[in-house]
Amino acid sequence: MTAIPLVFHPIYSQLDLPVRHRFPIEKYQGIKDQLLSLGLDESAFHQPEALSIEQLQRVYEPLYIEQLTTGKLDPKAMRRIGFPWSQQLIERTLTAAAGTVLTAELALSHGKALNLTGGYHHAFANYGSGFCMVNDLYLAALSMLEHSHIDKVLIFDCDVHQGDGTAKLAANNPAVYTVSLHGEKNFPYRKQISDLDFPIAKGTSDAEYLSTVEQALGMALSYSQPDAVIYDAGVDIHENDDLGHLLISTDGVFKRDKMVFDACEQLKLPVAAVIGGGYQRDIDALVGVHLQLFKAAGVF
């Protein structure tokens, strides 16, 4: 049994989507099932309770949150998000965001914790985009900052798509330091300015990529001097990902994740990790790549 807390709710994979929809909703349950089959006990998993509308409105544009949660958002704004509206979508969104906040809290008390979803980094204060409605990473950072011993949080985002919403949200908050390693020629086409940005060229493979991660991690930890880290471990960098355009192997994903955990452990920094993006249509193969995060963390 692992001592590392994992955060999961069945609703992560409960969303009725149109046939052939691009979002791999089944992967979250798939990751949990695989972890159980590897010998993990149910007691390793913590179940979040959905955030309230009021909690979100304290941080994000109240009108946007009200329209989003009541189904009154303009159809064009929903198209930008990429999901058809449903009450189930809202419940899932509030629970997934709560999961990342809970993961952040558990990381502070256990040293590290992992959410089996998370990384909704394209959500801004007043609109959603790219399958993201509520920016869970920024909420989790604010949650950590409520603790008296946490003055600076580093959000280290390795998803192949730039964490544009996170960068914008944290732009005027010196307590949240944002770093994004992302595909240079990939969504979002209009990038925001993080504290550190590392654009990665199409076709980049393991050696060059891992060298960039090492450089970015060293700079980020040195410049920000954080008291805690939130890590977005997106696997859409993988060579078989449909949306990534990079050539990173499964072993490359593992080495990246281990590099992040090892660096945080060396500095005794609590780290909250989310699984981020991954868009292979083969769900079993996709789950296998996401499992590298849990292996690198020492969960199994």
C-alpha positions as CSV (number, residue, x, y, z in Angstrom):
1,M,0.0,0.0,0.0
2,T,1.3,3.5,-0.9
3,A,1.7,6.3,1.6
4,I,1.3,8.8,-1.2
5,P,-2.2,10.2,-1.3
6,L,-4.1,9.9,-4.6
7,V,-7.2,11.9,-5.4
8,F,-10.0,10.4,-7.5
9,H,-13.8,10.6,-8.0
10,P,-15.8,8.4,-10.3
11,I,-17.3,11.5,-11.9
12,Y,-13.9,12.2,-13.5
13,S,-14.9,9.7,-16.2
14,Q,-18.7,10.3,-16.1
15,L,-19.6,12.6,-18.9
16,D,-21.7,11.8,-21.9
17,L,-20.0,13.2,-25.0
18,P,-20.8,13.0,-28.7
19,V,-19.5,9.9,-30.6
20,R,-15.8,10.4,-31.6
21,H,-15.4,13.5,-29.4
22,R,-11.8,14.4,-29.0
23,F,-11.7,14.3,-25.2
24,P,-10.7,10.9,-23.8
25,I,-13.1,10.9,-20.8
26,E,-12.5,7.2,-20.0
27,K,-8.9,7.5,-19.2
28,Y,-9.4,8.7,-15.6
29,Q,-11.2,5.6,-14.5
30,G,-8.7,3.6,-16.6
31,I,-5.8,5.0,-14.5
32,K,-7.5,4.1,-11.2
33,D,-8.3,0.6,-12.4
34,Q,-4.7,0.0,-13.5
35,L,-3.4,1.3,-10.2
36,L,-5.7,-1.1,-8.3
37,S,-4.6,-4.0,-10.5
38,L,-1.0,-3.1,-9.6
39,G,-1.8,-3.8,-6.0
40,L,-2.9,-0.4,-4.6
41,D,-5.5,-0.4,-2.0
42,E,-8.7,1.7,-2.1
43,S,-7.5,3.4,1.0
44,A,-4.9,5.2,-1.0
45,F,-7.6,7.2,-2.8
46,H,-9.2,10.4,-1.4
47,Q,-12.5,11.6,-2.8
48,P,-13.1,15.3,-3.3
49,E,-16.3,17.1,-2.7
50,A,-17.4,19.6,-5.5
51,L,-16.4,23.2,-5.0
52,S,-19.3,25.7,-4.4
53,I,-20.2,28.4,-6.9
54,E,-19.3,30.9,-4.2
55,Q,-15.8,29.6,-3.8
56,L,-15.2,30.1,-7.6
57,Q,-16.8,33.5,-7.7
58,R,-14.4,34.7,-5.0
59,V,-11.5,34.1,-7.5
60,Y,-13.0,34.2,-11.0
61,E,-15.4,36.6,-12.8
62,P,-18.7,36.1,-10.9
63,L,-20.9,36.6,-14.1
64,Y,-18.9,34.1,-16.1
65,I,-19.2,31.5,-13.3
66,E,-22.9,32.2,-12.9
67,Q,-23.6,31.9,-16.7
68,L,-21.4,28.8,-17.0
69,T,-23.0,26.9,-14.1
70,T,-26.6,27.8,-15.1
71,G,-26.2,27.0,-18.8
72,K,-26.6,30.6,-19.9
73,L,-23.2,31.0,-21.4
74,D,-23.3,32.2,-25.0
75,P,-23.1,29.3,-27.5
76,K,-20.0,30.7,-29.0
77,A,-18.3,30.7,-25.6
78,M,-19.3,27.0,-25.1
79,R,-17.9,26.2,-28.5
80,R,-14.6,27.7,-27.4
81,I,-14.6,25.4,-24.4
82,G,-15.3,22.4,-26.7
83,F,-18.0,20.6,-24.7
84,P,-21.8,20.5,-25.0
85,W,-23.3,22.0,-21.8
86,S,-24.9,19.7,-19.3
87,Q,-25.5,19.7,-15.6
88,Q,-23.2,16.6,-15.5
89,L,-20.4,18.7,-17.1
90,I,-20.7,21.3,-14.4
91,E,-20.7,18.8,-11.6
92,R,-17.7,17.1,-13.1
93,T,-15.9,20.4,-13.5
94,L,-16.5,21.5,-9.9
95,T,-15.4,18.1,-8.6
96,A,-12.3,17.9,-10.8
97,A,-11.2,21.4,-9.6
98,A,-11.9,20.4,-6.0
99,G,-9.7,17.3,-6.6
100,T,-6.7,19.5,-7.5
101,V,-7.3,21.7,-4.4
102,L,-7.5,18.6,-2.2
103,T,-4.3,17.3,-3.9
104,A,-2.5,20.5,-3.0
105,E,-3.6,20.3,0.6
106,L,-2.6,16.6,0.9
107,A,0.8,17.5,-0.7
108,L,1.5,20.0,2.1
109,S,0.8,17.3,4.8
110,H,2.4,14.3,3.0
111,G,5.1,15.8,0.9
112,K,3.5,14.7,-2.4
113,A,0.1,13.9,-3.7
114,L,-1.4,13.2,-7.1
115,N,-4.7,13.9,-8.7
116,L,-6.0,11.4,-11.3
117,T,-7.3,14.4,-13.4
118,G,-6.5,18.1,-13.4
119,G,-4.5,20.6,-15.4
120,Y,-7.3,22.7,-16.8
121,H,-4.9,25.5,-17.6
122,H,-6.7,27.1,-20.6
123,A,-9.4,28.6,-18.3
124,F,-9.2,32.3,-17.7
125,A,-10.9,34.5,-15.1
126,N,-13.9,35.2,-17.4
127,Y,-13.9,32.5,-20.1
128,G,-13.1,28.9,-20.8
129,S,-11.1,27.4,-23.6
130,G,-9.7,24.1,-24.9
131,F,-11.7,21.7,-22.7
132,C,-11.1,23.9,-19.6
133,M,-13.7,25.8,-17.7
134,V,-12.2,26.5,-14.3
135,N,-8.5,26.8,-13.7
136,D,-7.8,24.3,-11.0
137,L,-4.0,24.9,-10.9
138,Y,-4.4,28.6,-9.9
139,L,-7.1,27.7,-7.3
140,A,-4.8,25.1,-5.8
141,A,-1.9,27.6,-5.7
142,L,-4.2,30.1,-3.8
143,S,-5.2,27.3,-1.4
144,M,-1.5,26.5,-0.6
145,L,-0.8,30.2,-0.1
146,E,-3.4,30.3,2.7
147,H,-1.0,28.4,4.8
148,S,1.3,30.6,6.9
149,H,4.5,28.8,5.9
150,I,3.8,29.0,2.1
151,D,4.7,32.4,0.6
152,K,5.5,31.3,-3.0
153,V,4.1,28.5,-5.2
154,L,5.7,27.4,-8.4
155,I,3.3,26.0,-11.1
156,F,5.5,23.9,-13.4
157,D,3.5,23.0,-16.5
158,C,4.9,20.4,-18.9
159,D,1.6,19.9,-20.9
160,V,2.3,20.2,-24.6
161,H,-0.1,23.1,-24.8
162,Q,0.9,26.4,-23.1
163,G,-0.7,27.1,-19.7
164,D,-2.1,30.4,-21.1
165,G,-5.0,30.8,-18.6
166,T,-2.6,30.2,-15.7
167,A,-0.1,32.7,-16.9
168,K,-2.7,35.4,-17.3
169,L,-4.4,34.7,-13.9
170,A,-1.0,34.8,-12.1
171,A,0.4,37.7,-14.0
172,N,-0.2,40.2,-11.2
173,N,0.3,37.8,-8.3
174,P,4.0,37.6,-7.4
175,A,3.2,34.7,-5.0
176,V,2.5,32.4,-7.9
177,Y,5.4,31.7,-10.3
178,T,4.4,30.2,-13.7
179,V,6.6,28.1,-16.0
180,S,5.4,26.5,-19.2
181,L,7.2,24.1,-21.5
182,H,5.0,23.7,-24.6
183,G,4.9,23.0,-28.3
184,E,5.9,26.2,-30.1
185,K,3.5,25.6,-33.0
186,N,0.5,24.2,-31.1
187,F,-2.7,25.4,-29.4
188,P,-3.2,28.0,-28.0
189,Y,-2.1,29.9,-31.0
190,R,-2.0,33.2,-29.1
191,K,0.4,32.5,-26.2
192,Q,0.3,34.4,-22.9
193,I,3.5,35.4,-21.0
194,S,4.4,33.1,-18.2
195,D,7.2,33.9,-15.8
196,L,9.3,31.5,-17.8
197,D,8.3,30.0,-21.2
198,F,10.1,27.3,-23.1
199,P,8.7,26.8,-26.6
200,I,9.5,23.3,-27.9
201,A,10.0,22.7,-31.7
202,K,7.8,20.2,-33.5
203,G,9.5,16.8,-33.8
204,T,11.7,17.2,-30.7
205,S,12.8,13.9,-29.2
206,D,13.9,12.7,-25.7
207,A,17.5,13.9,-25.3
208,E,16.8,17.5,-26.4
209,Y,13.4,17.6,-24.5
210,L,14.8,16.3,-21.2
211,S,17.7,18.7,-21.5
212,T,15.2,21.6,-21.8
213,V,13.2,20.2,-18.8
214,E,16.4,20.1,-16.7
215,Q,17.3,23.6,-17.6
216,A,13.7,24.9,-17.0
217,L,13.4,23.2,-13.7
218,G,16.8,24.5,-12.5
219,M,15.9,28.0,-13.5
220,A,12.4,27.9,-12.1
221,L,13.5,26.6,-8.7
222,S,16.4,29.0,-8.5
223,Y,14.5,32.1,-9.6
224,S,11.2,31.5,-7.7
225,Q,12.6,30.0,-4.5
226,P,9.2,28.3,-4.0
227,D,7.8,26.8,-0.8
228,A,5.6,24.4,-2.8
229,V,5.2,23.1,-6.3
230,I,2.2,22.3,-8.5
231,Y,3.2,20.0,-11.4
232,D,1.2,19.5,-14.6
233,A,2.5,16.3,-16.1
234,G,0.6,16.3,-19.4
235,V,1.5,13.3,-21.6
236,D,0.4,14.9,-24.9
237,I,4.2,15.3,-25.5
238,H,4.2,11.5,-26.3
239,E,5.2,10.3,-29.8
240,N,1.8,8.6,-30.3
241,D,-0.3,11.5,-29.1
242,D,-2.8,12.8,-31.7
243,L,-2.4,16.5,-30.7
244,G,1.2,16.8,-29.6
245,H,3.6,16.9,-32.6
246,L,6.5,15.9,-30.3
247,L,8.4,12.6,-30.3
248,I,8.9,11.8,-26.6
249,S,9.0,8.1,-25.7
250,T,7.2,6.5,-22.8
251,D,10.6,6.3,-21.0
252,G,11.2,10.0,-21.8
253,V,7.9,10.8,-20.0
254,F,9.0,8.7,-17.0
255,K,12.4,10.4,-16.9
256,R,10.8,13.9,-17.0
257,D,8.4,13.1,-14.2
258,K,11.1,11.6,-12.1
259,M,13.3,14.6,-12.6
260,V,10.6,16.9,-11.2
261,F,9.9,14.7,-8.2
262,D,13.6,14.2,-7.4
263,A,14.3,17.9,-7.6
264,C,11.4,18.7,-5.3
265,E,12.5,15.9,-2.9
266,Q,16.0,17.2,-2.8
267,L,14.8,20.6,-1.8
268,K,12.2,19.2,0.6
269,L,9.4,20.9,-1.4
270,P,5.9,19.6,-1.3
271,V,4.6,18.8,-4.8
272,A,1.0,18.4,-6.0
273,A,0.8,16.7,-9.4
274,V,-2.0,16.5,-11.9
275,I,-2.1,14.2,-15.0
276,G,-2.8,17.0,-17.5
277,G,-3.5,16.3,-21.2
278,G,-3.1,13.2,-23.3
279,Y,-5.1,12.5,-26.4
280,Q,-4.3,9.0,-27.9
281,R,-7.5,7.4,-29.0
282,D,-6.2,4.0,-27.7
283,I,-7.3,4.5,-24.1
284,D,-5.2,1.5,-22.7
285,A,-2.1,2.9,-24.4
286,L,-2.9,6.4,-23.1
287,V,-3.4,5.1,-19.5
288,G,0.0,3.3,-19.8
289,V,1.7,6.6,-20.5
290,H,-0.1,8.5,-17.7
291,L,1.0,5.7,-15.3
292,Q,4.6,6.9,-15.7
293,L,3.8,9.8,-13.3
294,F,2.7,7.4,-10.6
295,K,5.7,5.2,-11.2
296,A,8.0,8.2,-11.0
297,A,6.4,9.4,-7.8
298,G,7.0,6.0,-6.2
299,V,3.3,5.1,-6.0
300,F,4.2,1.6,-7.3
